[in-house]
Structure formats: C-alpha cells, structure tokens
C-alpha cells in the first residue's frame, strides 16, 4: 500500500508543470486534419477589467513564469501577468511607433519584435487603406524596452494582422493578408527574418481568412488559428493544420463563434503542454468595443468533413451576383439563385 501511495504521488507531481498548471495527460499535440476536426476552444467573454484593444501578441518567459501581452490600442500598452488571465500594465515600457506586434526570441536576452507601421508619404497598394502599411522590426534585451531598427522589411503588408514564426532550425515564415492580386492569407519565407521571399497563392485557397496565428507543434506539424473577415456577419475563429507550414487544411466549421459578437486577431501559444489562445472580443462588428480575452484549445480526433467556399456560416457562403465564379481548393463555384437566396454552387 505504501508503494502504491508513493507511486501515485510521483505521477501526480509529474503532471504538474513548472508554472503550477496541471498538464493534460491526454493532450493531443499534433496538428492534422483529424485532430483539428474535433478541436474545441474553451473561452469566455472578457470582463470589465480586461485589456482594451485588438491584435494581441503574447510571449511567455519560462525563466520567470511571466506572460507579456502587447495590444493594438490608442495608445498601445504592454501588460504582464502570472497566469495569462489577469493583466497589469508594465511601467516604463517603450514600444515602437506601430501596431500588430509579433515577438520572437533570438537567443538569451535577445528579442525581435515585428510590427506594422503606416507610411503616410507613400500611396496604398491595397483597397483597405489609404496609406502604405509596412513591415518593420525592433530589438530588445528585456522585452520591455524596444529599439526600432531603420530597415523596412516589406513595403506593403496589405490588410489584417501579419505574424512572423521563427522555426527551430532558425528559418522564418511570415503570414499576412493582402488583396494583391486576390484577398487572402499569404506566406513568405526567410533564412534570417530580414530578407523575404513571397510564395504564390493564398492559404487554404480561402478569401475569407484573415489574422493568422501559426504555431509549430512538438512533432513538427503546424497549427493555426485565424479569423474570418466579418464582412456580412460577426467575425469567427477558424482552425487549420499543416505538415510543413506551407500547405494548409482548413476545418469547414468555426472553432469559436459566440452569437452576436466578433472574435478576431488571435495569438496562439503552447505553454506547459497547453494550447492557449488570446484574441479580441467585440460587440457585433464594432472593434472599438474589443477587449482581450483567452481560452484553452484542445485538439482531439474528429470526423474530417469536406470544405465549402469561404465557409463558416450560411451568410458567409452567400454570394452577391448571379453568374459570378470563384475557385476554391481546386474546384470552380458559380453564384446561383437557389430558393430565393444567392449561394455558391459547385460546377
């Protein structure tokens, strides 16, 4: 009996992480079409004291057990937390003159913050903005004080929130939205995070996806949470998987879609064997009401279903002009009137 009690105690201790959060013994940490098919996000609406803003980025410092949060707000604010739920503004923090933060660790006491910056002196190259939106970066040794570097990495990152992912081999992937020449999430690769090569096509061949939040899993697979555009209905969170970070499979059903509210600009992290998502939560489609909340993402096997064009709700599937056509995942769809409604129909 004594040996059984000792064994149970050891097992319990092994299931407690360094931050004191119980690890899931049954957690699935591989991103595949099957494991995202049954995925769920356990999240709640933000409280009155939640940080205001959109486009959150979270960095977890393992050595101190501290979460750091940057949001896009007027003005932008940096926060810290011990649990990733309750946040306190960081006194003395200095941020670049920009928004849409994406922080990566380069080495001990060496960090790089990618961000968007508006250049008022150049015309926009996309329809969603009247000014040029550039990708730039800043550096820091402590995550709190940032020094903006003069280099413009990309002179146009279009619409939505760009995100940079540094892979274990030291190479980089950039995901961002644009309308050049077609709306959707784009990919660029880089050996050093400074010089970028754009790849053709858009992720999942879906024009309705924005705000990519990618993550490389322990087994080398890739997971992403993204938003929908919210053009005709509140924004929803979607989930995708990829074997290489380049070719992505989109689950047709929403991951999280609270009625009457928009959820947008996710930040996805794997912390202590737990997948956590931070995102903006707004009333209707009013981003001015957005506050940052979070949830726990659980991957679990489910039934893989076929995708449909831009497809998270009946409204999202609607089209606006009879005879219009579009391509989606290699198939052609036409806009037709069916039972009084305009919808996309596969040819």
HELIX and SHEET records of a PDB file:
HELIX    1   1 UNK A    2  UNK A   14  1                                  13    
HELIX    2   2 UNK A   33  UNK A   37  1                                   5    
HELIX    3   3 UNK A  203  UNK A  205  5                                   3    
SHEET    1   A 4 UNK A  40  UNK A  43  0                                        
SHEET    2   A 4 UNK A 286  UNK A 298 -1                                        
SHEET    3   A 4 UNK A 274  UNK A 283 -1                                        
SHEET    4   A 4 UNK A 261  UNK A 271 -1                                        
SHEET    1   B 4 UNK A  54  UNK A  61  0                                        
SHEET    2   B 4 UNK A  66  UNK A  72 -1                                        
SHEET    3   B 4 UNK A  78  UNK A  81 -1                                        
SHEET    4   B 4 UNK A  88  UNK A  89 -1                                        
SHEET    1   C 4 UNK A  99  UNK A 107  0                                        
SHEET    2   C 4 UNK A 110  UNK A 119 -1                                        
SHEET    3   C 4 UNK A 132  UNK A 140 -1                                        
SHEET    4   C 4 UNK A 147  UNK A 148 -1                                        
SHEET    1   D 4 UNK A 159  UNK A 166  0                                        
SHEET    2   D 4 UNK A 172  UNK A 178 -1                                        
SHEET    3   D 4 UNK A 184  UNK A 190 -1                                        
SHEET    4   D 4 UNK A 197  UNK A 198 -1                                        
SHEET    1   E 4 UNK A 209  UNK A 216  0                                        
SHEET    2   E 4 UNK A 222  UNK A 228 -1                                        
SHEET    3   E 4 UNK A 237  UNK A 242 -1                                        
SHEET    4   E 4 UNK A 248  UNK A 250 -1                                        
SHEET    1   F 3 UNK A 325  UNK A 328  0                                        
SHEET    2   F 3 UNK A 331  UNK A 338 -1                                        
SHEET    3   F 3 UNK A 341  UNK A 346 -1                                        
END                                                                             
